[in-house]
Amino acid sequence: MTAALALIARIEADLAELRRLLDAPAEPEPEEWLEPSVIAYRLGIGEAYVRRLCDRGLDAGDAGVRRVGGRWLATADAIDGLRRV
């Protein structure tokens, strides 16, 4: 009986880990990361506004925004979503 309980406990732990992974935001592909100037051009908005949206997205924990060294990188979808909020 203890072997069955151990197996059930292991299965429950695996299911909990799978649920955690499913709830985690998906990481964008490397080719989706763009600099603010490119996003600004594509969306027809100012580069300074894109940087402000990047800052807002980083504070909110948006998976589509990051700061690498001193450079902002984001996805156009993340910035478009942030400006619609």
PERA-V396601 format. One record per backbone hydrogen bond with DSSP energy under -0.5 kcal/mol. CO is the residue of the C=O (numbers start at 0). NH is the residue of the N-H. E is the energy in kcal/mol with one decimal. If there is no record, write none. Layout:
BEGIN
co->[CO CO]
nh->[NH NH]
e->[E E]
END
This chain:
BEGIN
co->[0 1 2 3 4 5 6 7 8 9 10 11 12 13 14 15 16 17 18 19 28 28 29 33 34 34 35 36 37 38 39 39 45 46 47 48 49 50 51 52 53 54 55 56 56 57 61 63 65 65 66 67 70 72 73 74 75 76 77 78 79 80 81]
nh->[4 5 6 7 8 9 10 11 12 13 14 15 16 17 18 19 20 21 22 23 31 32 32 73 37 38 39 40 41 42 43 44 49 50 51 52 53 54 55 56 57 58 59 60 61 60 64 74 67 72 68 70 67 65 33 78 79 80 81 82 83 83 84]
e->[-2.0 -2.2 -2.1 -2.4 -2.4 -2.2 -2.4 -2.6 -2.1 -2.3 -2.5 -2.2 -2.0 -2.3 -2.4 -2.1 -2.3 -2.3 -1.8 -1.0 -1.9 -0.5 -1.1 -2.2 -0.7 -2.0 -2.9 -1.9 -2.5 -2.7 -1.3 -1.8 -1.9 -2.2 -2.0 -2.4 -2.4 -2.3 -2.3 -2.8 -2.6 -2.2 -1.8 -0.6 -2.9 -0.9 -1.3 -1.9 -0.5 -2.7 -0.6 -2.4 -2.7 -2.8 -3.4 -2.0 -2.7 -2.4 -2.2 -2.1 -0.7 -0.5 -0.8]
END
